[in-house]
């Protein structure tokens, strides 16, 4: 992990098009400004984790549905062939 020290008003650049700026520091809170292209997804980590968990659950449900449909298709073919 790269660790950088910045003061209020100072920035960090990520690649050529993402700027992370420290807007103000108040106690234990740091207010950040993020200037990034629309294509860049920017989330608080707890939101990102929820999005990842939802996507994983959706993928598992889709895989289960496809496996069930495939099993049903095999059952139908077996009945037709008899």
PDB file of N, CA, C and O in Angstrom, chain B, residues numbered from 101:
ATOM      1  N   UNK B 101       0.845  -1.167   0.000  1.00  0.00           N
ATOM      2  CA  UNK B 101       0.000   0.000   0.000  1.00  0.00           C
ATOM      3  C   UNK B 101       0.899   1.242   0.000  1.00  0.00           C
ATOM      4  O   UNK B 101       1.819   1.365   0.809  1.00  0.00           O
ATOM      5  N   UNK B 102       0.616   2.124  -0.898  1.00  0.00           N
ATOM      6  CA  UNK B 102       1.309   3.408  -0.954  1.00  0.00           C
ATOM      7  C   UNK B 102       0.661   4.344   0.059  1.00  0.00           C
ATOM      8  O   UNK B 102      -0.562   4.483   0.075  1.00  0.00           O
ATOM      9  N   UNK B 103       1.452   4.978   0.895  1.00  0.00           N
ATOM     10  CA  UNK B 103       0.939   5.915   1.897  1.00  0.00           C
ATOM     11  C   UNK B 103       1.511   7.291   1.587  1.00  0.00           C
ATOM     12  O   UNK B 103       2.727   7.467   1.510  1.00  0.00           O
ATOM     13  N   UNK B 104       0.620   8.268   1.410  1.00  0.00           N
ATOM     14  CA  UNK B 104       1.018   9.642   1.116  1.00  0.00           C
ATOM     15  C   UNK B 104       0.437  10.574   2.164  1.00  0.00           C
ATOM     16  O   UNK B 104      -0.650  10.328   2.687  1.00  0.00           O
ATOM     17  N   UNK B 105       1.148  11.627   2.466  1.00  0.00           N
ATOM     18  CA  UNK B 105       0.657  12.633   3.407  1.00  0.00           C
ATOM     19  C   UNK B 105       0.258  13.874   2.626  1.00  0.00           C
ATOM     20  O   UNK B 105       1.021  14.363   1.793  1.00  0.00           O
ATOM     21  N   UNK B 106      -0.937  14.380   2.896  1.00  0.00           N
ATOM     22  CA  UNK B 106      -1.438  15.583   2.236  1.00  0.00           C
ATOM     23  C   UNK B 106      -2.079  16.486   3.278  1.00  0.00           C
ATOM     24  O   UNK B 106      -2.582  16.015   4.298  1.00  0.00           O
ATOM     25  N   UNK B 107      -2.057  17.773   3.015  1.00  0.00           N
ATOM     26  CA  UNK B 107      -2.732  18.754   3.865  1.00  0.00           C
ATOM     27  C   UNK B 107      -4.000  19.218   3.150  1.00  0.00           C
ATOM     28  O   UNK B 107      -4.179  18.967   1.959  1.00  0.00           O
ATOM     29  N   UNK B 108      -4.864  19.886   3.881  1.00  0.00           N
ATOM     30  CA  UNK B 108      -6.075  20.444   3.271  1.00  0.00           C
ATOM     31  C   UNK B 108      -5.682  21.319   2.081  1.00  0.00           C
ATOM     32  O   UNK B 108      -4.770  22.141   2.175  1.00  0.00           O
ATOM     33  N   UNK B 109      -6.377  21.132   0.974  1.00  0.00           N
ATOM     34  CA  UNK B 109      -6.100  21.888  -0.246  1.00  0.00           C
ATOM     35  C   UNK B 109      -5.134  21.197  -1.189  1.00  0.00           C
ATOM     36  O   UNK B 109      -4.979  21.624  -2.333  1.00  0.00           O
ATOM     37  N   UNK B 110      -4.481  20.135  -0.730  1.00  0.00           N
ATOM     38  CA  UNK B 110      -3.530  19.407  -1.571  1.00  0.00           C
ATOM     39  C   UNK B 110      -4.211  18.204  -2.222  1.00  0.00           C
ATOM     40  O   UNK B 110      -5.225  17.704  -1.735  1.00  0.00           O
ATOM     41  N   UNK B 111      -3.632  17.754  -3.330  1.00  0.00           N
ATOM     42  CA  UNK B 111      -4.242  16.692  -4.130  1.00  0.00           C
ATOM     43  C   UNK B 111      -3.297  15.536  -4.380  1.00  0.00           C
ATOM     44  O   UNK B 111      -2.087  15.627  -4.178  1.00  0.00           O
ATOM     45  N   UNK B 112      -3.892  14.454  -4.824  1.00  0.00           N
ATOM     46  CA  UNK B 112      -3.175  13.281  -5.320  1.00  0.00           C
ATOM     47  C   UNK B 112      -3.781  12.963  -6.684  1.00  0.00           C
ATOM     48  O   UNK B 112      -5.002  12.971  -6.838  1.00  0.00           O
ATOM     49  N   UNK B 113      -2.942  12.685  -7.662  1.00  0.00           N
ATOM     50  CA  UNK B 113      -3.419  12.303  -8.995  1.00  0.00           C
ATOM     51  C   UNK B 113      -3.305  10.790  -9.154  1.00  0.00           C
ATOM     52  O   UNK B 113      -2.300  10.186  -8.779  1.00  0.00           O
ATOM     53  N   UNK B 114      -4.350  10.193  -9.715  1.00  0.00           N
ATOM     54  CA  UNK B 114      -4.359   8.768 -10.039  1.00  0.00           C
ATOM     55  C   UNK B 114      -4.511   8.679 -11.549  1.00  0.00           C
ATOM     56  O   UNK B 114      -5.498   9.151 -12.113  1.00  0.00           O
ATOM     57  N   UNK B 115      -3.537   8.078 -12.190  1.00  0.00           N
ATOM     58  CA  UNK B 115      -3.442   8.110 -13.651  1.00  0.00           C
ATOM     59  C   UNK B 115      -3.475   9.567 -14.102  1.00  0.00           C
ATOM     60  O   UNK B 115      -3.043  10.458 -13.370  1.00  0.00           O
ATOM     61  N   UNK B 116      -3.986   9.805 -15.304  1.00  0.00           N
ATOM     62  CA  UNK B 116      -4.002  11.171 -15.833  1.00  0.00           C
ATOM     63  C   UNK B 116      -5.309  11.900 -15.577  1.00  0.00           C
ATOM     64  O   UNK B 116      -5.394  13.110 -15.789  1.00  0.00           O
ATOM     65  N   UNK B 117      -6.342  11.172 -15.118  1.00  0.00           N
ATOM     66  CA  UNK B 117      -7.660  11.792 -15.115  1.00  0.00           C
ATOM     67  C   UNK B 117      -8.451  11.678 -13.810  1.00  0.00           C
ATOM     68  O   UNK B 117      -9.644  11.979 -13.790  1.00  0.00           O
ATOM     69  N   UNK B 118      -7.816  11.255 -12.737  1.00  0.00           N
ATOM     70  CA  UNK B 118      -8.509  11.181 -11.451  1.00  0.00           C
ATOM     71  C   UNK B 118      -7.720  11.994 -10.429  1.00  0.00           C
ATOM     72  O   UNK B 118      -6.546  11.729 -10.170  1.00  0.00           O
ATOM     73  N   UNK B 119      -8.393  12.990  -9.855  1.00  0.00           N
ATOM     74  CA  UNK B 119      -7.765  13.819  -8.828  1.00  0.00           C
ATOM     75  C   UNK B 119      -8.504  13.610  -7.509  1.00  0.00           C
ATOM     76  O   UNK B 119      -9.727  13.730  -7.444  1.00  0.00           O
ATOM     77  N   UNK B 120      -7.757  13.300  -6.478  1.00  0.00           N
ATOM     78  CA  UNK B 120      -8.281  13.136  -5.126  1.00  0.00           C
ATOM     79  C   UNK B 120      -7.748  14.313  -4.313  1.00  0.00           C
ATOM     80  O   UNK B 120      -6.541  14.436  -4.107  1.00  0.00           O
ATOM     81  N   UNK B 121      -8.661  15.184  -3.848  1.00  0.00           N
ATOM     82  CA  UNK B 121      -8.240  16.406  -3.164  1.00  0.00           C
ATOM     83  C   UNK B 121      -8.745  16.399  -1.721  1.00  0.00           C
ATOM     84  O   UNK B 121      -9.912  16.101  -1.465  1.00  0.00           O
ATOM     85  N   UNK B 122      -7.861  16.728  -0.788  1.00  0.00           N
ATOM     86  CA  UNK B 122      -8.245  16.882   0.616  1.00  0.00           C
ATOM     87  C   UNK B 122      -8.875  18.269   0.743  1.00  0.00           C
ATOM     88  O   UNK B 122      -8.192  19.285   0.615  1.00  0.00           O
ATOM     89  N   UNK B 123     -10.188  18.300   0.996  1.00  0.00           N
ATOM     90  CA  UNK B 123     -10.887  19.575   1.088  1.00  0.00           C
ATOM     91  C   UNK B 123     -10.730  20.198   2.470  1.00  0.00           C
ATOM     92  O   UNK B 123     -10.388  21.374   2.596  1.00  0.00           O
ATOM     93  N   UNK B 124     -10.982  19.400   3.505  1.00  0.00           N
ATOM     94  CA  UNK B 124     -10.779  19.899   4.868  1.00  0.00           C
ATOM     95  C   UNK B 124     -10.623  18.720   5.811  1.00  0.00           C
ATOM     96  O   UNK B 124     -11.033  17.595   5.523  1.00  0.00           O
ATOM     97  N   UNK B 125     -10.017  19.021   6.942  1.00  0.00           N
ATOM     98  CA  UNK B 125      -9.813  18.020   7.987  1.00  0.00           C
ATOM     99  C   UNK B 125     -10.420  18.599   9.259  1.00  0.00           C
ATOM    100  O   UNK B 125     -10.068  19.697   9.690  1.00  0.00           O
ATOM    101  N   UNK B 126     -11.332  17.844   9.845  1.00  0.00           N
ATOM    102  CA  UNK B 126     -11.979  18.285  11.081  1.00  0.00           C
ATOM    103  C   UNK B 126     -11.976  17.115  12.054  1.00  0.00           C
ATOM    104  O   UNK B 126     -12.727  16.156  11.881  1.00  0.00           O
ATOM    105  N   UNK B 127     -11.142  17.195  13.064  1.00  0.00           N
ATOM    106  CA  UNK B 127     -11.028  16.098  14.022  1.00  0.00           C
ATOM    107  C   UNK B 127     -10.552  14.843  13.315  1.00  0.00           C
ATOM    108  O   UNK B 127      -9.509  14.843  12.661  1.00  0.00           O
ATOM    109  N   UNK B 128     -11.331  13.763  13.451  1.00  0.00           N
ATOM    110  CA  UNK B 128     -10.953  12.497  12.814  1.00  0.00           C
ATOM    111  C   UNK B 128     -11.585  12.329  11.436  1.00  0.00           C
ATOM    112  O   UNK B 128     -11.436  11.280  10.810  1.00  0.00           O
ATOM    113  N   UNK B 129     -12.294  13.363  10.956  1.00  0.00           N
ATOM    114  CA  UNK B 129     -12.920  13.273   9.636  1.00  0.00           C
ATOM    115  C   UNK B 129     -12.108  14.027   8.592  1.00  0.00           C
ATOM    116  O   UNK B 129     -11.626  15.135   8.825  1.00  0.00           O
ATOM    117  N   UNK B 130     -11.975  13.392   7.442  1.00  0.00           N
ATOM    118  CA  UNK B 130     -11.297  14.003   6.305  1.00  0.00           C
ATOM    119  C   UNK B 130     -12.327  14.143   5.191  1.00  0.00           C
ATOM    120  O   UNK B 130     -12.953  13.157   4.800  1.00  0.00           O
ATOM    121  N   UNK B 131     -12.506  15.344   4.681  1.00  0.00           N
ATOM    122  CA  UNK B 131     -13.438  15.583   3.582  1.00  0.00           C
ATOM    123  C   UNK B 131     -12.638  15.552   2.280  1.00  0.00           C
ATOM    124  O   UNK B 131     -11.706  16.332   2.083  1.00  0.00           O
ATOM    125  N   UNK B 132     -13.025  14.636   1.404  1.00  0.00           N
ATOM    126  CA  UNK B 132     -12.315  14.448   0.143  1.00  0.00           C
ATOM    127  C   UNK B 132     -13.174  14.899  -1.022  1.00  0.00           C
ATOM    128  O   UNK B 132     -14.394  14.736  -1.009  1.00  0.00           O
ATOM    129  N   UNK B 133     -12.534  15.462  -2.019  1.00  0.00           N
ATOM    130  CA  UNK B 133     -13.183  15.756  -3.289  1.00  0.00           C
ATOM    131  C   UNK B 133     -12.554  14.861  -4.341  1.00  0.00           C
ATOM    132  O   UNK B 133     -11.333  14.712  -4.390  1.00  0.00           O
ATOM    133  N   UNK B 134     -13.391  14.266  -5.181  1.00  0.00           N
ATOM    134  CA  UNK B 134     -12.887  13.353  -6.206  1.00  0.00           C
ATOM    135  C   UNK B 134     -13.351  13.857  -7.557  1.00  0.00           C
ATOM    136  O   UNK B 134     -14.550  13.977  -7.810  1.00  0.00           O
ATOM    137  N   UNK B 135     -12.400  14.151  -8.418  1.00  0.00           N
ATOM    138  CA  UNK B 135     -12.703  14.562  -9.787  1.00  0.00           C
ATOM    139  C   UNK B 135     -12.276  13.413 -10.685  1.00  0.00           C
ATOM    140  O   UNK B 135     -11.087  13.151 -10.866  1.00  0.00           O
ATOM    141  N   UNK B 136     -13.281  12.725 -11.250  1.00  0.00           N
ATOM    142  CA  UNK B 136     -12.998  11.536 -12.062  1.00  0.00           C
ATOM    143  C   UNK B 136     -13.966  11.493 -13.235  1.00  0.00           C
ATOM    144  O   UNK B 136     -15.053  12.066 -13.162  1.00  0.00           O
ATOM    145  N   UNK B 137     -13.582  10.820 -14.314  1.00  0.00           N
ATOM    146  CA  UNK B 137     -14.497  10.677 -15.444  1.00  0.00           C
ATOM    147  C   UNK B 137     -15.732   9.870 -15.037  1.00  0.00           C
ATOM    148  O   UNK B 137     -15.682   9.081 -14.094  1.00  0.00           O
ATOM    149  N   UNK B 138     -16.834  10.072 -15.752  1.00  0.00           N
ATOM    150  CA  UNK B 138     -18.085   9.372 -15.448  1.00  0.00           C
ATOM    151  C   UNK B 138     -17.923   7.860 -15.503  1.00  0.00           C
ATOM    152  O   UNK B 138     -18.631   7.146 -14.793  1.00  0.00           O
ATOM    153  N   UNK B 139     -17.016   7.357 -16.324  1.00  0.00           N
ATOM    154  CA  UNK B 139     -16.831   5.909 -16.467  1.00  0.00           C
ATOM    155  C   UNK B 139     -16.203   5.278 -15.225  1.00  0.00           C
ATOM    156  O   UNK B 139     -16.253   4.059 -15.055  1.00  0.00           O
ATOM    157  N   UNK B 140     -15.610   6.104 -14.356  1.00  0.00           N
ATOM    158  CA  UNK B 140     -14.955   5.589 -13.151  1.00  0.00           C
ATOM    159  C   UNK B 140     -15.990   5.465 -12.033  1.00  0.00           C
ATOM    160  O   UNK B 140     -16.620   6.449 -11.646  1.00  0.00           O
ATOM    161  N   UNK B 141     -16.157   4.253 -11.523  1.00  0.00           N
ATOM    162  CA  UNK B 141     -17.075   4.038 -10.400  1.00  0.00           C
ATOM    163  C   UNK B 141     -16.367   4.450  -9.113  1.00  0.00           C
ATOM    164  O   UNK B 141     -15.270   3.975  -8.821  1.00  0.00           O
ATOM    165  N   UNK B 142     -16.998   5.334  -8.348  1.00  0.00           N
ATOM    166  CA  UNK B 142     -16.419   5.804  -7.091  1.00  0.00           C
ATOM    167  C   UNK B 142     -17.453   5.556  -5.992  1.00  0.00           C
ATOM    168  O   UNK B 142     -18.563   6.086  -6.048  1.00  0.00           O
ATOM    169  N   UNK B 143     -17.087   4.755  -5.002  1.00  0.00           N
ATOM    170  CA  UNK B 143     -17.997   4.410  -3.906  1.00  0.00           C
ATOM    171  C   UNK B 143     -17.233   4.411  -2.590  1.00  0.00           C
ATOM    172  O   UNK B 143     -16.024   4.182  -2.556  1.00  0.00           O
ATOM    173  N   UNK B 144     -17.961   4.674  -1.507  1.00  0.00           N
ATOM    174  CA  UNK B 144     -17.392   4.395  -0.185  1.00  0.00           C
ATOM    175  C   UNK B 144     -17.212   2.884  -0.109  1.00  0.00           C
ATOM    176  O   UNK B 144     -17.973   2.146  -0.735  1.00  0.00           O
ATOM    177  N   UNK B 145     -16.230   2.411   0.639  1.00  0.00           N
ATOM    178  CA  UNK B 145     -15.929   0.976   0.648  1.00  0.00           C
ATOM    179  C   UNK B 145     -17.112   0.139   1.105  1.00  0.00           C
ATOM    180  O   UNK B 145     -17.363  -0.922   0.532  1.00  0.00           O
ATOM    181  N   UNK B 146     -17.854   0.585   2.126  1.00  0.00           N
ATOM    182  CA  UNK B 146     -18.986  -0.213   2.601  1.00  0.00           C
ATOM    183  C   UNK B 146     -20.063  -0.359   1.523  1.00  0.00           C
ATOM    184  O   UNK B 146     -20.737  -1.387   1.459  1.00  0.00           O
ATOM    185  N   UNK B 147     -20.229   0.651   0.686  1.00  0.00           N
ATOM    186  CA  UNK B 147     -21.180   0.565  -0.430  1.00  0.00           C
ATOM    187  C   UNK B 147     -20.634  -0.381  -1.491  1.00  0.00           C
ATOM    188  O   UNK B 147     -21.376  -1.199  -2.033  1.00  0.00           O
ATOM    189  N   UNK B 148     -19.349  -0.277  -1.791  1.00  0.00           N
ATOM    190  CA  UNK B 148     -18.724  -1.150  -2.788  1.00  0.00           C
ATOM    191  C   UNK B 148     -18.850  -2.616  -2.380  1.00  0.00           C
ATOM    192  O   UNK B 148     -19.136  -3.470  -3.219  1.00  0.00           O
ATOM    193  N   UNK B 149     -18.636  -2.913  -1.089  1.00  0.00           N
ATOM    194  CA  UNK B 149     -18.762  -4.291  -0.603  1.00  0.00           C
ATOM    195  C   UNK B 149     -20.191  -4.787  -0.805  1.00  0.00           C
ATOM    196  O   UNK B 149     -20.393  -5.919  -1.244  1.00  0.00           O
ATOM    197  N   UNK B 150     -21.185  -3.955  -0.491  1.00  0.00           N
ATOM    198  CA  UNK B 150     -22.584  -4.352  -0.684  1.00  0.00           C
ATOM    199  C   UNK B 150     -22.874  -4.624  -2.160  1.00  0.00           C
ATOM    200  O   UNK B 150     -23.554  -5.596  -2.488  1.00  0.00           O
ATOM    201  N   UNK B 151     -22.368  -3.780  -3.041  1.00  0.00           N
ATOM    202  CA  UNK B 151     -22.562  -3.973  -4.481  1.00  0.00           C
ATOM    203  C   UNK B 151     -21.938  -5.294  -4.921  1.00  0.00           C
ATOM    204  O   UNK B 151     -22.541  -6.042  -5.691  1.00  0.00           O
ATOM    205  N   UNK B 152     -20.735  -5.581  -4.435  1.00  0.00           N
ATOM    206  CA  UNK B 152     -20.063  -6.837  -4.794  1.00  0.00           C
ATOM    207  C   UNK B 152     -20.846  -8.043  -4.291  1.00  0.00           C
ATOM    208  O   UNK B 152     -21.000  -9.026  -5.017  1.00  0.00           O
ATOM    209  N   UNK B 153     -21.343  -7.981  -3.057  1.00  0.00           N
ATOM    210  CA  UNK B 153     -22.123  -9.087  -2.495  1.00  0.00           C
ATOM    211  C   UNK B 153     -23.411  -9.313  -3.273  1.00  0.00           C
ATOM    212  O   UNK B 153     -23.797 -10.456  -3.517  1.00  0.00           O
ATOM    213  N   UNK B 154     -24.083  -8.226  -3.665  1.00  0.00           N
ATOM    214  CA  UNK B 154     -25.318  -8.349  -4.440  1.00  0.00           C
ATOM    215  C   UNK B 154     -25.035  -8.949  -5.811  1.00  0.00           C
ATOM    216  O   UNK B 154     -25.800  -9.788  -6.288  1.00  0.00           O
ATOM    217  N   UNK B 155     -23.952  -8.531  -6.448  1.00  0.00           N
ATOM    218  CA  UNK B 155     -23.591  -9.069  -7.762  1.00  0.00           C
ATOM    219  C   UNK B 155     -23.257 -10.550  -7.660  1.00  0.00           C
ATOM    220  O   UNK B 155     -23.625 -11.332  -8.537  1.00  0.00           O
ATOM    221  N   UNK B 156     -22.563 -10.940  -6.597  1.00  0.00           N
ATOM    222  CA  UNK B 156     -22.211 -12.348  -6.393  1.00  0.00           C
ATOM    223  C   UNK B 156     -23.468 -13.189  -6.167  1.00  0.00           C
ATOM    224  O   UNK B 156     -23.593 -14.280  -6.724  1.00  0.00           O
ATOM    225  N   UNK B 157     -24.392 -12.690  -5.356  1.00  0.00           N
ATOM    226  CA  UNK B 157     -25.638 -13.416  -5.096  1.00  0.00           C
ATOM    227  C   UNK B 157     -26.459 -13.546  -6.372  1.00  0.00           C
ATOM    228  O   UNK B 157     -27.064 -14.589  -6.622  1.00  0.00           O
ATOM    229  N   UNK B 158     -26.481 -12.494  -7.177  1.00  0.00           N
ATOM    230  CA  UNK B 158     -27.211 -12.522  -8.446  1.00  0.00           C
ATOM    231  C   UNK B 158     -26.595 -13.542  -9.399  1.00  0.00           C
ATOM    232  O   UNK B 158     -27.321 -14.276 -10.069  1.00  0.00           O
ATOM    233  N   UNK B 159     -25.276 -13.596  -9.466  1.00  0.00           N
ATOM    234  CA  UNK B 159     -24.593 -14.557 -10.339  1.00  0.00           C
ATOM    235  C   UNK B 159     -24.861 -15.988  -9.884  1.00  0.00           C
ATOM    236  O   UNK B 159     -25.066 -16.876 -10.711  1.00  0.00           O
ATOM    237  N   UNK B 160     -24.860 -16.216  -8.567  1.00  0.00           N
ATOM    238  CA  UNK B 160     -25.148 -17.557  -8.047  1.00  0.00           C
ATOM    239  C   UNK B 160     -26.578 -17.971  -8.366  1.00  0.00           C
ATOM    240  O   UNK B 160     -26.821 -19.114  -8.751  1.00  0.00           O
ATOM    241  N   UNK B 161     -27.528 -17.048  -8.208  1.00  0.00           N
ATOM    242  CA  UNK B 161     -28.932 -17.349  -8.506  1.00  0.00           C
ATOM    243  C   UNK B 161     -29.106 -17.658  -9.991  1.00  0.00           C
ATOM    244  O   UNK B 161     -29.857 -18.562 -10.356  1.00  0.00           O
ATOM    245  N   UNK B 162     -28.417 -16.909 -10.840  1.00  0.00           N
ATOM    246  CA  UNK B 162     -28.501 -17.141 -12.284  1.00  0.00           C
ATOM    247  C   UNK B 162     -27.927 -18.510 -12.634  1.00  0.00           C
ATOM    248  O   UNK B 162     -28.508 -19.238 -13.439  1.00  0.00           O
ATOM    249  N   UNK B 163     -26.791 -18.866 -12.038  1.00  0.00           N
ATOM    250  CA  UNK B 163     -26.170 -20.166 -12.306  1.00  0.00           C
ATOM    251  C   UNK B 163     -27.078 -21.302 -11.846  1.00  0.00           C
ATOM    252  O   UNK B 163     -27.203 -22.314 -12.535  1.00  0.00           O
ATOM    253  N   UNK B 164     -27.712 -21.139 -10.685  1.00  0.00           N
ATOM    254  CA  UNK B 164     -28.639 -22.164 -10.190  1.00  0.00           C
ATOM    255  C   UNK B 164     -29.838 -22.311 -11.118  1.00  0.00           C
ATOM    256  O   UNK B 164     -30.270 -23.428 -11.403  1.00  0.00           O
ATOM    257  N   UNK B 165     -30.377 -21.192 -11.591  1.00  0.00           N
ATOM    258  CA  UNK B 165     -31.522 -21.228 -12.501  1.00  0.00           C
ATOM    259  C   UNK B 165     -31.144 -21.900 -13.818  1.00  0.00           C
ATOM    260  O   UNK B 165     -31.922 -22.684 -14.362  1.00  0.00           O
ATOM    261  N   UNK B 166     -29.952 -21.597 -14.330  1.00  0.00           N
ATOM    262  CA  UNK B 166     -29.503 -22.220 -15.579  1.00  0.00           C
ATOM    263  C   UNK B 166     -29.285 -23.719 -15.397  1.00  0.00           C
ATOM    264  O   UNK B 166     -29.621 -24.504 -16.284  1.00  0.00           O
ATOM    265  N   UNK B 167     -28.728 -24.125 -14.257  1.00  0.00           N
ATOM    266  CA  UNK B 167     -28.512 -25.549 -13.985  1.00  0.00           C
ATOM    267  C   UNK B 167     -29.846 -26.277 -13.880  1.00  0.00           C
ATOM    268  O   UNK B 167     -29.985 -27.394 -14.377  1.00  0.00           O
ATOM    269  N   UNK B 168     -30.831 -25.648 -13.234  1.00  0.00           N
ATOM    270  CA  UNK B 168     -32.156 -26.257 -13.109  1.00  0.00           C
ATOM    271  C   UNK B 168     -32.813 -26.380 -14.477  1.00  0.00           C
ATOM    272  O   UNK B 168     -33.415 -27.408 -14.785  1.00  0.00           O
ATOM    273  N   UNK B 169     -32.703 -25.343 -15.296  1.00  0.00           N
ATOM    274  CA  UNK B 169     -33.291 -25.379 -16.636  1.00  0.00           C
ATOM    275  C   UNK B 169     -32.640 -26.474 -17.474  1.00  0.00           C
ATOM    276  O   UNK B 169     -33.322 -27.181 -18.216  1.00  0.00           O
ATOM    277  N   UNK B 170     -31.328 -26.614 -17.355  1.00  0.00           N
ATOM    278  CA  UNK B 170     -30.617 -27.659 -18.095  1.00  0.00           C
ATOM    279  C   UNK B 170     -31.058 -29.043 -17.624  1.00  0.00           C
ATOM    280  O   UNK B 170     -31.247 -29.943 -18.442  1.00  0.00           O
ATOM    281  N   UNK B 171     -31.222 -29.219 -16.322  1.00  0.00           N
ATOM    282  CA  UNK B 171     -31.686 -30.504 -15.783  1.00  0.00           C
ATOM    283  C   UNK B 171     -33.103 -30.795 -16.255  1.00  0.00           C
ATOM    284  O   UNK B 171     -33.421 -31.936 -16.590  1.00  0.00           O
ATOM    285  N   UNK B 172     -33.959 -29.775 -16.286  1.00  0.00           N
ATOM    286  CA  UNK B 172     -35.328 -29.949 -16.777  1.00  0.00           C
ATOM    287  C   UNK B 172     -35.325 -30.339 -18.245  1.00  0.00           C
ATOM    288  O   UNK B 172     -36.115 -31.184 -18.667  1.00  0.00           O
ATOM    289  N   UNK B 173     -34.434 -29.725 -19.032  1.00  0.00           N
ATOM    290  CA  UNK B 173     -34.332 -30.062 -20.458  1.00  0.00           C
ATOM    291  C   UNK B 173     -33.920 -31.518 -20.633  1.00  0.00           C
ATOM    292  O   UNK B 173     -34.457 -32.211 -21.497  1.00  0.00           O
ATOM    293  N   UNK B 174     -32.980 -31.988 -19.829  1.00  0.00           N
ATOM    294  CA  UNK B 174     -32.547 -33.391 -19.916  1.00  0.00           C
ATOM    295  C   UNK B 174     -33.695 -34.332 -19.563  1.00  0.00           C
ATOM    296  O   UNK B 174     -33.868 -35.371 -20.201  1.00  0.00           O
ATOM    297  N   UNK B 175     -34.474 -33.974 -18.555  1.00  0.00           N
ATOM    298  CA  UNK B 175     -35.619 -34.790 -18.152  1.00  0.00           C
ATOM    299  C   UNK B 175     -36.631 -34.860 -19.283  1.00  0.00           C
ATOM    300  O   UNK B 175     -37.172 -35.929 -19.564  1.00  0.00           O
ATOM    301  N   UNK B 176     -36.892 -33.736 -19.933  1.00  0.00           N
ATOM    302  CA  UNK B 176     -37.846 -33.707 -21.044  1.00  0.00           C
ATOM    303  C   UNK B 176     -37.356 -34.553 -22.205  1.00  0.00           C
ATOM    304  O   UNK B 176     -38.154 -35.254 -22.827  1.00  0.00           O
ATOM    305  N   UNK B 177     -36.070 -34.509 -22.513  1.00  0.00           N
ATOM    306  CA  UNK B 177     -35.509 -35.303 -23.607  1.00  0.00           C
ATOM    307  C   UNK B 177     -35.621 -36.784 -23.272  1.00  0.00           C
ATOM    308  O   UNK B 177     -35.939 -37.583 -24.152  1.00  0.00           O
ATOM    309  N   UNK B 178     -35.371 -37.169 -22.031  1.00  0.00           N
ATOM    310  CA  UNK B 178     -35.473 -38.568 -21.614  1.00  0.00           C
ATOM    311  C   UNK B 178     -36.895 -39.071 -21.806  1.00  0.00           C
ATOM    312  O   UNK B 178     -37.088 -40.185 -22.293  1.00  0.00           O
ATOM    313  N   UNK B 179     -37.894 -38.277 -21.435  1.00  0.00           N
ATOM    314  CA  UNK B 179     -39.289 -38.686 -21.589  1.00  0.00           C
ATOM    315  C   UNK B 179     -39.683 -38.800 -23.059  1.00  0.00           C
ATOM    316  O   UNK B 179     -40.460 -39.684 -23.421  1.00  0.00           O
ATOM    317  N   UNK B 180     -39.168 -37.934 -23.895  1.00  0.00           N
ATOM    318  CA  UNK B 180     -39.490 -37.975 -25.325  1.00  0.00           C
ATOM    319  C   UNK B 180     -38.877 -39.207 -25.967  1.00  0.00           C
ATOM    320  O   UNK B 180     -39.507 -39.823 -26.827  1.00  0.00           O
ATOM    321  N   UNK B 181     -37.677 -39.580 -25.577  1.00  0.00           N
ATOM    322  CA  UNK B 181     -36.979 -40.717 -26.181  1.00  0.00           C
ATOM    323  C   UNK B 181     -37.560 -42.060 -25.756  1.00  0.00           C
ATOM    324  O   UNK B 181     -37.275 -43.064 -26.409  1.00  0.00           O
ATOM    325  N   UNK B 182     -38.345 -42.127 -24.712  1.00  0.00           N
ATOM    326  CA  UNK B 182     -38.889 -43.411 -24.245  1.00  0.00           C
ATOM    327  C   UNK B 182     -40.086 -43.834 -25.039  1.00  0.00           C
ATOM    328  O   UNK B 182     -40.660 -44.890 -24.775  1.00  0.00           O
TER     329      UNK B 182
END
